[in-house]
Amino acid sequence: MSEKPAKPGLTRKSAFSCEACRKRKVKCNGANPSCSRCAARGETCIYSLTPTLSYTKTLEARVAELETALANLQGGTGNIDGGLGQEISQQHQQQQMHVDEPRENLLRTGVSHGVDNIEHIPSDLARGIDRLKIGDDGRISIYGPTSLFQLPSSLAPEEANPLLPAAAELDSRKERLINNAWRERAFEQLATIPDPFQYLLDSHWCWIHPLYNFVYRPAFTRDMKMNGPYFSEILLNAILSHSMRWCKDELKITKYIDASSGGTQFFDQACSGLFNTLKAGNGQIPIVQSLLLLSAQECGRGNTTQAWLYSGMAFRLVEDLGITIDSRKYSGSVQFSDEDIEVRNRLFWSCYFWDKLVSLYFGRSPIIQDTPVSPPRILLDDTAEIEIWTPHGIVFPEGTHYPPTQAYATSCFMKMCSLTEILNQIIIHVYDPIRKSTEAEFQTCVGQQSRNLEEWWDELPVFLKLIVDYLPPYSPPSHIVTLNCVYHTTNILLHRPTLCSRPFRGSAQVTSNAKPLVKCISSATSIITLFDLYRRTFGDGHVVLSLAYSIYTAASIFLLEMQALRYASPSTLDKLRFCIAALTRVTASNPVIKTALKLIEQELEKLGIDIRDPSADAKKSHNNSTNSPSSSSPTSQSPYPYAVPSHGAFSFAPPPLTTQSGVGEDPFRILADADPSLVIPDSLKQEGVYDIAPELFEAFSYVEPLSANMGGEFDPGWEDGEGI
């Protein structure tokens, strides 16, 4: 089939011509892995692009590190496995890059595996792992020496290649992946996929993909055209079904939804295809990705049993495919391409991240752990870092628009993974319902992870860090807001049990109790401030569960404050009222939040605190006297005695890009809307918002901490048809 002629006025990027064709100044068809001319001549076909800034910085850091290591080695600083390995590890941590960030020293996150440095691992772990087997059907699986599928051998396994290849090899791998990614993105723009499929896919790439990274986009979009190994109809239906959860009320989708099914056909087809595939034992990487997406969808719907089983099958299948081990450590039994290694690395860390979130949601123990042989936390393809992010599906009024914003998706995902390593230790040592830590272990964990968390925040790049006193007029991309909220949630979960760990013993104890109390209240206030900026920019139709969980965690601190003081101060009541209104609004896409709201309501009843807003009652009385239908309808649907507009009822209108806020302007008034239940509390605008009365320290010493999970006594079979 002949190629489509290029559109007039558009210049084709030179990166689509290989080096040989460019030197000869002849047309190159851009075929991969070799163009037709190079294939005919038997020459090596190489595509090249100008390296990205992050790539250049990585090379500079790598050169500096190797020069330092060589100088130390020549100076006789000791053996490479001992002092030098530790010294290089420390230097490596100081020179970490924002994108190609290696795994941190596991001692920093409390894992008892010793130093997990990428360059230096124990000699017994540096050997090749000969466990991968290719079945008759071509499927790859991993089996240990005690299995029925491998005989023990007296021969020592072959030495594997170094865990990190030579710099030149690493550079060429990165270059090939980046070239391929840009090429596939260009071809993706030329593809014609009918609606609603294209619309739902675009929603996934915008709101879900940058945060969770379940699917490697270049491989998926290419194999969708070619029916390759990284695409399946099951995975496509899982993506479409998950996107339908956010888009079902948007105008471009409602016309395609059948009234009887409500758009559930994608979910039904994904489930039926998945079960048939698993029944036949044909588990592959697209099946893992489908299971993760279905787990996330069932999580939001409140079907805890289904969500837990789907995620568990995904984690088991990841181990079955050998993805939990660095692909470069296999001793030649299976040869992986650059793309294979990239996909497997990304999938492992996506599973690691999701394992911690789902364990947090349900209050259970995490399954996947980082080990010395786990895939490195390195993404060579960082093209998603410099893409422009636009809020898909958000319609702004005429004359207003969302400004061009860099995605920073790769940096965000890397930082989220390192944050969940800290969260993993907190879940295990503080909240694990089975393993009860001693007082000494608890205090050690709190101290160690508090330092790790502070270091993580200090190292967070400025383009990912949101400080509530200096927020921009527009919300940054969704995944960046979620990253910051998960950080504050982790900070609360770490220090919240400390508030209730022992009785107050005089004034000398005030100083030691002040730090965790200030951290919890500061993080809780930061969460609702960040969410206020988020929903005023994007509305509440695309709030992921991790963001909603952050609001729930913030509400728990305000509840604890009321429980400690036995009364509700006006500022605390305003903040809690804001949390309840926000959680109520997101139940359309996350029905599981209804259970969290019920827990909050029950706690307020125990405390005898009336959450009703007097101003809302006055407005309600006035509206009833004027028989206003617009206000009575939302109020009748709300379980709370104040008006909460229905899902999608308000339309946020951001200012034009050219509008600049004056020095004296209130940043909370720049993007105001008319929603009375979601007006940011006035107390957040006052100076000294984090000042805490001394009596609060003593009061907190006698309260019992709330559970970290939202489950409560939740019926796993519950579903109301929403959130599909």
C-alpha positions, 0 to 999 in steps of 0.5 A, a space after each residue: 500500500 502506498 504511503 499517504 502524501 504529506 500535507 502541504 506546508 508540513 515539514 517531515 521531521 528528519 528523525 524519520 530518515 535513517 543516518 545512511 539515507 540522510 547522508 545519501 540524501 535519498 528518501 527513507 521509508 522509516 521502516 523499523 528496525 531497518 528501512 528498505 534501502 538499508 535492508 537491500 544494502 545489508 547495512 546497519 540502519 540507525 535512526 537518531 534524534 537530538 537528545 533530550 535535556 534530561 538524557 544529556 544530564 544523565 550522561 553528565 552525571 554518569 561520567 562524573 560518577 565513573 570518574 570519581 569511582 576510578 579516582 577512588 579505586 586508583 587511590 586504594 580506597 578499599 575493595 569494590 564491594 565494601 567501602 567503595 561500593 558504599 561511597 559510590 552509592 552515596 554519591 549516586 544518591 546525591 547525583 540522582 536525576 529527576 527522570 532516569 532515577 535509579 533505585 535508592 539505597 534500600 536502607 533509606 526506606 528500611 528494607 532489610 536487604 542491604 544496599 540495593 545499588 544498581 552498580 554494586 550488588 553482592 557477588 552471589 547475586 551478580 550471576 545469571 538467573 537461568 529460570 526462564 523457560 519458553 513453552 511449546 506455545 512460545 509463552 515465557 515462564 519462570 521456574 525455580 530449581 525445585 520445580 517439576 520443569 527444571 532439573 538441578 545442575 551441579 554447574 554454576 550458572 554463567 556469569 551474567 552481563 553487568 547489571 548496568 551495561 556499558 555507557 555506550 550500550 545504555 545510550 544506544 538503547 535509550 536512543 532507539 527507544 526514544 526514536 521509536 516512541 516519537 515515530 509511533 506518536 507520529 503514526 498515532 496522529 495519522 491513525 483514524 480510530 472512530 469515536 467513541 473509541 478514540 475519545 475514550 483512549 484519549 481520556 485514558 492517556 490524559 487522566 490515568 496513564 501519566 499517574 499509573 503507567 500500566 500500559 506502554 503507549 508506543 508498543 500498545 498503539 503500534 501493536 493495535 495496528 499490527 495485532 502484535 504481542 502488546 495489544 489484545 482486545 481484552 486490554 482495549 476493552 479494559 481501557 475503554 471500560 475504565 475510561 467510561 467511568 469518567 466520560 459517561 456523562 460527557 456530551 461526546 459519549 452520552 450519544 453512544 451509550 445505549 440506554 439499557 446497558 449504560 455503557 457496560 458492554 466494554 466491561 462485560 467483554 473485557 471480563 468474559 475475554 479475560 476469563 476465557 484467556 486465563 482458563 486456557 492458561 494464556 497469560 501474557 503482559 496485556 492480561 496483566 495490564 487488563 487485570 490492573 485496570 479492572 482492579 482499579 475500576 472495581 476499587 472505585 465501585 466498592 467491589 473490594 473482593 473483585 478488586 483484590 482478586 484482580 490485583 492478586 492475579 495480576 501480581 501472580 502473573 507478573 511473577 509467573 512471567 519473570 517480571 519481578 526479576 531484572 530482565 538483564 539478569 537472565 543468563 541467555 535463556 531468553 533474549 529480550 529486546 530494548 522494548 521488552 525490557 522497557 515494558 517489563 520494567 515499567 510494568 513491575 513498578 506499576 504493579 509495585 505502586 498499585 499494590 501499595 495503593 490497594 493495600 492502603 485502601 483495604 487496610 491489608 498487607 502489600 504483596 510485591 516487594 523491591 529486592 536486590 534482583 528487582 528491575 531497576 527504577 529506570 525509564 529510558 524512554 522519557 518522551 512523556 516528560 516533554 509532552 504538552 498536557 491538556 485536560 481532555 474532556 474539559 470544556 471551557 467557556 469561550 475566550 478562556 483556555 487551559 495554558 500549554 503545560 508540560 506533562 513531566 509524566 516520567 518524573 512524576 511516575 518515578 517520584 511516585 514510585 519512590 514515595 510508595 517505597 516509603 509508604 510500603 514501610 509505613 504500611 508494614 510496620 505501622 498499619 499491618 493488621 497481622 504483623 504487630 510491631 513492638 514499641 521500639 520497631 514502631 518508633 524506629 520506623 517513624 523516625 527513619 521514614 520521617 527522615 526519608 519523607 523529608 528527604 523525598 520532599 526536599 529532592 522533589 523537583 520544583 516543577 513537581 512541588 506544590 507549596 500551598 502558599 505559592 500556588 499558581 492560578 491554574 491547577 497543574 496537571 492532574 497527576 502532579 496534584 495527586 502526587 503532592 496529595 499522596 505525599 501529604 497523605 503519607 505524612 499524615 499516615 506516618 505521624 497520626 498514630 504518634 498523636 495517640 501513642 502515650 498520655 500527656 506528661 507535663 509541659 516537657 512533652 509538648 515539644 515532642 508532641 508538637 512536631 507530628 501534630 503540626 505535620 498532620 494538621 498542616 498536611 490535612 490543610 494542604 490537601 484540601 487547599 490543593 483539591 480546591 485548586 484542582 476542582 476549580 480548574 477541572 471540576 470533579 468529574 475526573 477525581 481518581 480514588 487516590 485523590 479522594 482517599 487523600 481528602 478522606 485522610 485529611 477529614 480523619 485529622 479534623 475528626 481527631 481534633 474534634 474528638 480530642 477537644 470534645 467540641 468543634 472549633 469554627 475553623 475545623 468545622 469549616 474544613 471538615 464540612 469542605 471535606 464532606 462536600 468534596 467527598 459527596 461530589 466524587 461518589 459518582 465516579 467513586 461509589 466506594 467513597 459512600 462508605 467513607 462518608 458513612 464512617 465520618 457521619 457515624 463518628 460525628 454522631 458519636 461526638 454529638 457534633 452537628 455538621 449542618 451549615 447555618 448559612 446553608 440552612 438560611 439559603 435553603 429556607 429562602 429558596 424554599 420560600 421562593 420555590 426555586 427548583 434549581 436549589 431544591 433538587 440537589 438538596 433533596 439528593 444529599 444525605 447532609 443538611 446542606 446543599 451539595 450540587 449534583 455531579 457536574 452541576 457547576 461549570 468552572 470558568 478559568 480566566 483568560 491566559 493573559 489575565 495576571 493577578 495583582 500583587 494584592 489579589 487574593 489567590 483564592 478568589 481568582 478562580 471562584 465559582 458559585 458552589 456554596 458547599 465547596 467554598 474554601 474555608 476563610 480560615 485557610 486564607 488567614 495568617 497563622 493557620 497552622 498555629 495550634 493551641 497548647 491545650 490541643 497537645 494534651 487533648 490529642 494524647 487521649 484519643 484513639 486513632 482512626 483506621 487507615 482504610 475506608 472499608 469499615 464493615 463493607 459488603 464486598 458484593 455491593 454495587 449500585 451500577 455507578 462508576 462503571 
